[in-house]
Amino acid sequence: MIEFAPAVPIFRSFDEAKAREFYVDFLGFDIDFEHRFADDAPLYLGLSRDGFELHLSEHHGDGAPGGRVRVQVSDIDALHAELTAKAYKYSRPDIHDQTWGHREIMIGDPFGNKLVFCQPNES
């Protein structure tokens, strides 16, 4: 039997400082690695938080702005409280109860990508 590892989404980014402010300072991701082919080359950044991995790339062709990823979390209320407490001036996300049985927080990054954090409703 072949086992697949979880997929790692790649989002396009355009500004290293904004990416770090949003993903590290606001969303609480850790930086796993940074790669550039040269000092003045585009950045490729590996991030993770609580088992979820995400890559950001400034390289042309590594995705287009407007990507979206769904990330299932175990406690959407705790995530919402954490993000709200940070009072990030560019995003104040709310929890939405969806008709398909999930509670969701959708957050847009500075580059037009969307992260949808979700938790299934308890039945």
N, CA and C of each residue as an Amber inpcrd file, in Angstrom:
protein
   369
   0.8360000  -1.1730000   0.0000000   0.0000000   0.0000000   0.0000000
   0.8890000   1.2470000   0.0000000   0.5530000   2.1900000  -0.8340000
   1.2740000   3.4570000  -0.8820000   0.6120000   4.4230000   0.0910000
   1.4180000   5.0860000   0.9040000   0.8990000   6.0980000   1.8240000
   1.3280000   7.4720000   1.3380000   0.4100000   8.3950000   1.3330000
   0.6920000   9.7630000   0.9250000   0.8690000  10.6380000   2.1640000
   1.8380000  11.5080000   2.1200000   2.0100000  12.5130000   3.1670000
   1.0380000  13.6520000   2.8800000   0.7070000  14.4530000   3.8810000
  -0.1700000  15.6050000   3.6150000   0.4420000  16.5240000   2.5570000
  -0.4090000  17.0820000   1.7290000   0.0440000  18.0250000   0.7030000
   0.5480000  19.3070000   1.3620000   1.4990000  19.9590000   0.7220000
   2.0280000  21.2270000   1.2050000   1.6870000  22.3000000   0.1690000
   0.7330000  23.1710000   0.4830000   0.3770000  24.2230000  -0.4640000
   1.5200000  25.2260000  -0.6370000   1.5980000  25.8120000  -1.8240000
   2.5520000  26.8740000  -2.1100000   1.7530000  28.1090000  -2.4980000
   1.8950000  29.1790000  -1.7300000   1.2490000  30.4560000  -2.0300000
   2.2770000  31.4160000  -2.6010000   1.8550000  32.2170000  -3.5410000
   2.7110000  33.2520000  -4.1000000   2.7460000  34.4230000  -3.1200000
   3.9210000  34.9960000  -2.9310000   4.0840000  36.1830000  -2.0830000
   4.9570000  37.1780000  -2.8180000   4.8920000  38.4340000  -2.3920000
   5.5910000  39.4990000  -3.1030000   6.4300000  40.3970000  -2.2100000
   6.2820000  40.2720000  -0.9020000   6.9650000  41.1770000   0.0110000
   7.3290000  40.4120000   1.2740000   8.6220000  40.2190000   1.4840000
   9.0930000  39.4200000   2.6110000   8.6520000  39.9720000   3.9550000
   8.7430000  41.2750000   4.1460000   8.3730000  41.8680000   5.4370000
   6.8850000  41.6690000   5.7230000   6.0380000  41.8760000   4.7170000
   4.5990000  41.6720000   4.9060000   4.2800000  40.2060000   5.1630000
   4.9820000  39.3170000   4.4810000   4.7650000  37.8840000   4.6900000
   5.0980000  37.4970000   6.1230000   6.2180000  37.9620000   6.6270000
   6.6110000  37.6420000   8.0060000   5.6330000  38.2510000   9.0120000
   5.2100000  39.4860000   8.7830000   4.2630000  40.1350000   9.6880000
   2.9510000  39.3440000   9.7530000   2.4600000  38.9270000   8.6040000
   1.1790000  38.2280000   8.5530000   1.2810000  36.7930000   9.0560000
   2.1800000  36.0180000   8.4680000   2.2260000  34.5820000   8.7630000
   2.8950000  34.2550000  10.1010000   3.9400000  34.9660000  10.4580000
   4.6620000  34.6610000  11.6940000   4.0780000  35.4520000  12.8680000
   4.0270000  36.7710000  12.7370000   3.5780000  37.5960000  13.8580000
   2.0780000  37.4540000  14.1330000   1.2560000  37.4550000  13.0900000
  -0.1970000  37.3880000  13.2850000  -0.7030000  35.9470000  13.4070000
  -0.4240000  35.1050000  12.4120000  -0.9760000  33.7520000  12.4340000
  -0.1870000  32.7760000  13.3010000   1.0180000  33.1150000  13.7040000
   1.7730000  32.2790000  14.6250000   2.5180000  31.1140000  13.9970000
   2.8060000  31.2010000  12.6980000   3.5890000  30.1490000  12.0540000
   5.0520000  30.2530000  12.4530000   5.7260000  29.1020000  12.4520000
   7.1710000  29.0530000  12.6420000   7.8340000  29.0060000  11.2710000
   9.0110000  29.5860000  11.1620000   9.7850000  29.4910000   9.9360000
  10.6310000  28.2260000  10.0180000  10.4160000  27.3150000   9.0810000
  11.1640000  26.0610000   9.0410000  12.4350000  26.1890000   8.2200000
  12.3640000  26.9540000   7.1410000  13.5520000  27.1750000   6.3050000
  13.3270000  28.3800000   5.4010000  14.4250000  28.9450000   4.9350000
  14.4260000  30.0190000   3.9500000  15.4310000  29.6490000   2.8710000
  15.0830000  29.9040000   1.6140000  16.0130000  29.5950000   0.5280000
  16.0060000  30.7070000  -0.5150000  17.2120000  31.0770000  -0.9250000
  17.4240000  31.9870000  -2.0560000  18.5850000  31.4190000  -2.8530000
  18.5170000  31.5390000  -4.1810000  19.6310000  31.0950000  -5.0150000
  20.8080000  32.0650000  -4.9410000  20.5190000  33.3200000  -4.5900000
  21.5360000  34.3640000  -4.4170000  20.9540000  35.4090000  -3.4800000
  21.8030000  36.3020000  -2.9680000  21.3380000  37.3080000  -2.0080000
  20.2100000  38.1820000  -2.5450000  20.2200000  38.4430000  -3.8490000
  19.1930000  39.2970000  -4.4370000  18.1060000  38.5040000  -5.1710000
  18.0440000  37.1990000  -4.9450000  17.0610000  36.3320000  -5.5960000
  15.7630000  36.2930000  -4.7860000  14.6700000  35.8630000  -5.4210000
  13.3980000  35.7330000  -4.7020000  13.5070000  34.7370000  -3.5460000
  12.6820000  34.9500000  -2.5500000  12.6520000  34.1170000  -1.3510000
  11.6780000  32.9570000  -1.5180000  12.0790000  31.7770000  -1.0620000
  11.1980000  30.6210000  -0.9150000  11.2320000  30.2770000   0.5670000
  10.0630000  30.3060000   1.2230000   9.9780000  30.2290000   2.6710000
   9.0940000  29.0650000   3.0870000   9.5910000  28.2160000   3.9760000
   8.8140000  27.1140000   4.5300000   8.3080000  27.4690000   5.9150000
   7.0080000  27.3240000   6.1220000   6.3590000  27.6700000   7.3820000
   5.5900000  26.4710000   7.9190000   5.3760000  26.4470000   9.2200000
   4.5170000  25.4130000   9.7940000   3.9090000  25.9150000  11.0960000
   2.7790000  25.2880000  11.4120000   2.1450000  25.5350000  12.7010000
   1.3290000  24.3020000  13.0580000   1.6390000  23.7260000  14.1870000
   0.8600000  22.6100000  14.7420000   0.5930000  21.5130000  13.7150000
   1.6120000  21.1350000  12.9580000   1.4890000  20.0370000  12.0130000
   1.0700000  20.4330000  10.6090000   0.6600000  21.6690000  10.4010000
   0.2880000  22.1410000   9.0550000   1.4800000  22.8580000   8.4350000
   1.8420000  22.4740000   7.2200000   2.9500000  23.1040000   6.5000000
   2.4210000  23.9470000   5.3510000   3.1020000  25.0650000   5.1090000
   2.7660000  25.9760000   4.0260000   4.0620000  26.5670000   3.5040000
   4.1760000  26.6920000   2.1900000   5.3410000  27.3440000   1.5900000
   4.8980000  28.6280000   0.9220000   5.7370000  29.6460000   1.0110000
   5.5310000  30.9150000   0.3200000   6.6600000  31.1020000  -0.6720000
   6.3220000  31.5530000  -1.8700000   7.3390000  31.7210000  -2.8930000
   7.1920000  33.0700000  -3.5930000   8.3130000  33.7600000  -3.7310000
   8.3490000  34.9880000  -4.5210000   8.7170000  34.6960000  -5.9780000
   8.9300000  33.4280000  -6.3090000   9.3290000  33.0440000  -7.6630000
   8.1480000  33.0970000  -8.6200000   8.3410000  33.7450000  -9.7720000
   7.3290000  33.7520000 -10.8190000   7.0850000  32.3130000 -11.2510000
   5.8400000  31.9270000 -11.3580000   5.5040000  30.5730000 -11.7710000
   5.2060000  29.6310000 -10.6230000   5.5420000  30.0030000  -9.4020000
   5.2220000  29.1760000  -8.2360000   3.8600000  29.5790000  -7.6830000
   2.8510000  29.3890000  -8.4690000   1.5040000  29.7270000  -8.0410000
   1.1390000  31.1400000  -8.4500000  -0.1400000  31.4020000  -8.4350000
  -0.6610000  32.7220000  -8.7730000  -1.4170000  33.2540000  -7.5670000
  -1.4180000  34.5550000  -7.3760000  -2.2040000  35.1010000  -6.2680000
  -3.6610000  34.6630000  -6.3950000  -4.2980000  34.4810000  -5.2800000
  -5.6980000  34.0760000  -5.2890000  -5.8930000  32.6230000  -4.9260000
  -4.8450000  31.9520000  -4.4480000  -4.9780000  30.5690000  -3.9980000
  -5.7850000  30.5020000  -2.7160000  -6.2840000  29.3180000  -2.4310000
  -7.0680000  29.1150000  -1.2070000  -6.7580000  27.7340000  -0.6650000
  -6.6470000  27.6480000   0.6550000  -6.4090000  26.3580000   1.2960000
  -7.3230000  26.2500000   2.5150000  -7.8600000  25.0430000   2.7300000
  -8.6720000  24.7620000   3.9210000  -7.8010000  24.0010000   4.9090000
  -7.8320000  24.4400000   6.1510000  -7.0280000  23.8340000   7.2030000
  -7.9620000  23.4710000   8.3460000  -8.1050000  22.1830000   8.6310000
  -8.9550000  21.7690000   9.7280000  -8.2040000  21.9460000  11.0390000
  -8.8660000  22.5560000  12.0170000  -8.2750000  22.7940000  13.3390000
  -9.1450000  22.1160000  14.3970000  -8.5520000  21.8660000  15.5490000
  -9.2740000  21.1620000  16.6110000 -10.0910000  22.0920000  17.4990000
  -9.7540000  23.3960000  17.5340000 -10.4650000  24.3240000  18.4110000
 -10.5340000  25.6990000  17.7470000 -11.5660000  25.8940000  16.9500000
 -11.7220000  27.1430000  16.2000000 -11.9270000  28.3360000  17.1340000
 -12.5800000  28.1070000  18.2690000 -12.8060000  29.2010000  19.2150000
 -11.4960000  29.6900000  19.8230000 -10.6070000  28.7650000  20.1550000
  -9.3040000  29.1510000  20.7120000  -8.4760000  29.8970000  19.6720000
  -8.5100000  29.4370000  18.4150000  -7.7910000  30.1460000  17.3560000
  -8.3530000  31.5490000  17.1810000  -9.6590000  31.6650000  17.1640000
 -10.2880000  32.9810000  17.0210000  -9.8870000  33.9100000  18.1640000
  -9.9120000  33.4060000  19.3930000  -9.5260000  34.2240000  20.5530000
  -8.0710000  34.6650000  20.4450000  -7.2000000  33.7610000  20.0120000
  -5.7770000  34.0950000  19.8560000  -5.5780000  35.1980000  18.8240000
  -6.2220000  35.0520000  17.6710000  -6.0540000  36.0440000  16.6030000
  -6.6800000  37.3870000  16.9830000  -7.8340000  37.3510000  17.6160000
  -8.5010000  38.5820000  18.0350000  -7.6520000  39.3440000  19.0500000
  -7.0150000  38.6300000  19.9660000  -6.1860000  39.2600000  20.9990000
  -4.9880000  39.9930000  20.4020000  -4.5480000  39.5880000  19.2240000
  -3.3940000  40.2450000  18.5990000  -3.7500000  41.5960000  17.9850000
  -5.0320000  41.8620000  17.7750000  -5.5050000  43.1430000  17.2310000
  -4.7070000  43.5660000  15.9870000  -4.5200000  42.6270000  15.0730000
  -3.8160000  42.8950000  13.8180000  -4.6410000  43.8940000  13.0020000
  -4.0430000  45.0110000  12.6280000  -4.8250000  46.0930000  12.0360000
  -5.3600000  45.8020000  10.6430000  -4.8410000  44.7730000   9.9690000
  -5.2870000  44.4820000   8.6050000  -6.3180000  43.3590000   8.5210000
  -6.6360000  42.7100000   9.6440000  -7.5980000  41.6160000   9.6070000
  -8.1830000  41.3790000  10.9830000  -9.4800000  41.3580000  11.0550000
 -10.2130000  41.0280000  12.2800000 -11.2360000  39.9510000  11.9260000
 -10.7850000  38.7270000  11.7170000 -11.6760000  37.6760000  11.2160000
 -12.7120000  37.2250000  12.2430000 -13.8650000  36.8150000  11.7260000
 -14.9440000  36.2690000  12.5420000 -15.1140000  34.7860000  12.2460000
 -15.8220000  34.1070000  13.1320000 -16.2060000  32.7150000  12.9050000
 -17.5650000  32.7120000  12.2060000 -17.6750000  31.8970000  11.1670000
 -18.9390000  31.7580000  10.4430000 -19.3960000  30.3120000  10.5240000
 -20.6740000  30.1230000  10.8790000 -21.2720000  28.7950000  10.8960000
 -21.8350000  28.5270000   9.5080000 -21.2710000  27.5180000   8.8390000
 -21.6710000  27.2170000   7.4680000 -22.7840000  26.1770000   7.4480000
 -23.6080000  26.2250000   6.4060000 -24.7350000  25.2900000   6.3000000
 -24.2740000  23.8540000   6.0900000 -23.0410000  23.6550000   5.6460000
 -22.5440000  22.2870000   5.4210000 -21.9240000  21.6740000   6.6770000
 -22.0830000  22.3340000   7.8160000 -21.6930000  21.7040000   9.0670000
 -20.3070000  22.0320000   9.5730000 -19.7200000  23.1100000   9.1090000
 -18.4160000  23.5420000   9.6130000 -18.5180000  24.9550000  10.1740000
 -17.6710000  25.2110000  11.1450000 -17.4470000  26.5810000  11.6220000
 -16.1340000  27.0170000  11.0020000 -16.0800000  28.2110000  10.4270000
 -14.9150000  28.6300000   9.6510000 -14.4760000  30.0580000   9.9700000
 -13.1670000  30.2390000   9.8610000 -12.5530000  31.5600000   9.8630000
 -11.8180000  31.6780000   8.5350000 -12.2090000  32.6510000   7.7060000
 -11.5040000  32.8700000   6.4470000 -10.6810000  34.1440000   6.5740000
  -9.3920000  34.0200000   6.2450000  -8.4670000  35.1400000   6.3650000
  -7.7160000  35.2970000   5.0520000  -7.7280000  36.5000000   4.5140000
  -6.9530000  36.7950000   3.3120000  -5.5740000  37.2960000   3.6920000
  -4.5500000  36.8120000   2.9780000  -3.1980000  37.3000000   3.2390000
  -2.9290000  38.5570000   2.4060000  -1.7920000  39.2160000   2.6010000
  -1.5150000  40.4650000   1.8760000  -1.3270000  40.2920000   0.3670000
  -1.3350000  39.0530000  -0.1270000  -1.0260000  38.7950000  -1.5340000
  -2.2190000  38.2390000  -2.3080000  -3.4030000  38.2380000  -1.6900000
  -4.6100000  37.7800000  -2.3640000  -4.9450000  36.3170000  -2.1500000
  -4.1850000  35.6210000  -1.3240000  -4.4650000  34.2210000  -1.0090000
  -5.3970000  34.1520000   0.1900000  -6.1150000  33.0330000   0.3230000
  -7.0460000  32.8740000   1.4340000  -6.7430000  31.5910000   2.1970000
  -6.7950000  31.6920000   3.5110000  -6.7140000  30.5330000   4.3960000
  -8.0680000  30.3850000   5.0620000  -8.6430000  29.1910000   4.9840000
  -9.9180000  28.9090000   5.6190000  -9.6400000  27.8940000   6.7270000
  -9.6710000  28.3540000   7.9590000  -9.5130000  27.4730000   9.1090000
 -10.9050000  26.9640000   9.4660000 -11.0590000  25.6630000   9.6010000
 -12.4010000  25.1060000   9.8080000 -12.3990000  24.0260000  10.8710000
 -13.5650000  23.8430000  11.4640000 -13.7890000  22.7830000  12.4360000
 -15.2010000  22.2510000  12.1940000 -15.3270000  20.9330000  12.0260000
 -16.6720000  20.3730000  11.8650000 -17.5160000  20.6180000  13.1220000
 -18.8050000  20.9100000  12.8980000 -19.7180000  21.0440000  14.0360000
 -19.8530000  19.6960000  14.7260000 -20.0030000  19.7250000  16.0320000
 -20.2140000  18.4870000  16.7820000 -21.6440000  18.0390000  16.5280000
 -21.8120000  16.7650000  16.2510000 -23.1650000  16.2340000  15.9800000
 -23.7780000  15.6500000  17.2160000
